[in-house]
Every structure is written in structure tokens, then in C-alpha cells.
């Protein structure tokens, strides 16, 4: 088996966009004729339901969220809100050229690259249009897989697509939602990146300040511990 490395997506390969998220949600609420604060609270409350595909496609999601708040938006309102959400997703699905170069370099060096992400359907659609999709040998997204990190099955599915056992893989992530521990429990070598966020400040395992440090970290793996 070849060498395999799994990456988280948001706050690992690209910024999470959290600074713009609330403003976008407020604008979507206005599109739907809903109270902005109540809609924002509901978006937070339904995060796990939405990221495991429990509410259908984007328009179905928005219509259901409006219904839960007592709203009855028109089809045109839902379409406008969906367009706004997709515009946000595309705007923030942009990895820097240095990140793309690192992924391409890893593949050139014989690494298989996987991406495993907790994300909603709009992010999945934006990802499919991104250069990141072309640099991933296996991509497993929670909204499509119907499971989310740190559930071991989402890592195992990614490893299987890469043709690698978990214990032969490296996992790289910022640490949100206890993703690092989920990978570690399967025997992966786990490294936290803090380039965009310190999502798990208590992580005591290996850390890198940015993805630019990853190739050096991989080169220093003991030869008898290498994938």
C-alpha cells in the first residue's frame, strides 16, 4: 500500500469563513422574511442535522427552517436565499495557491490525498467546483455520507477509498468537533494545524503552525514508522 494522508477542509486547507457567516445568515433570514436572531440561533441549533444531510437539498433546508420559525416564504424567496447561501459557499471555498502547491507536491511525492469534512450541502456543491476536488484522491463529506466526525466510520470510509489502513495514514486538521481524537482512536498519526484557527487548544500531540511546515514534519517521521 502507498502512503496516505487525510485532510480536514475548513480551517485546515482553507479559512472557515466564520467572520462572514452570521452576516450572511441575517441576510438570508431577511430574504425569507424571518427574524434574523431567531434564524441565526436555529442555524446553530440545526448544524449537525444539516451537515449530515438530514434536511435535504439547500432549498428544502431553507424552506424547512422557515417553517420551524412559523414562516411561509414563497418559492422565489427560497430561491433568492439559496442563491445567497451558495454565493457565500463559493466565496469561501478558495484555497490559497500555496495550499494547492502543497497538495500537488504531496501527490508527486507518492502520497495519496484524502479530504474528509463535516459540511453542509452548499459547501459540498462549492467543493465540487473547486481546484481542491481535483487534488483529492478520495473525498468524503458528511452531508453526503450521512455521518460526521468524530464518528470512526467517516475516516474508515475515506481510508478505504484510498486503499489504506487507518494505521498507515496521517490525519491533518485544526481540531474542531474532536476530529483529532477520532482519527487518533483509529491509530492514525495525527497532526494539528493552527494556521487558521486553534480549534482545540488542549491537543497535546504534534502541531504545525501552517501547512507549509507539513512536508518537513512528514520527512521527519521515523523510517520504521513511515506509512
ABEGO torsion letter per residue (X at the ends): XBBBBBBBABGAABBAGAAAAAAAAAAAAAAAGBBAAAAAAAAAAAAAAAAAGAAEBAAAAAAAAAAAAGBBBBAAAAAAAAAAAAAAAAAABBBBAAAAAAAAAAAAAGBBBBBBBBBBAAAAAAAAABAAAAABABBBBAAAAGBBOABAAAAAAAAAAAGBBAAABBBBBAGBGGAAAAAAAAGBBBBBBAAABBABAABABBBBABAAAAAAAAAABBAAABX
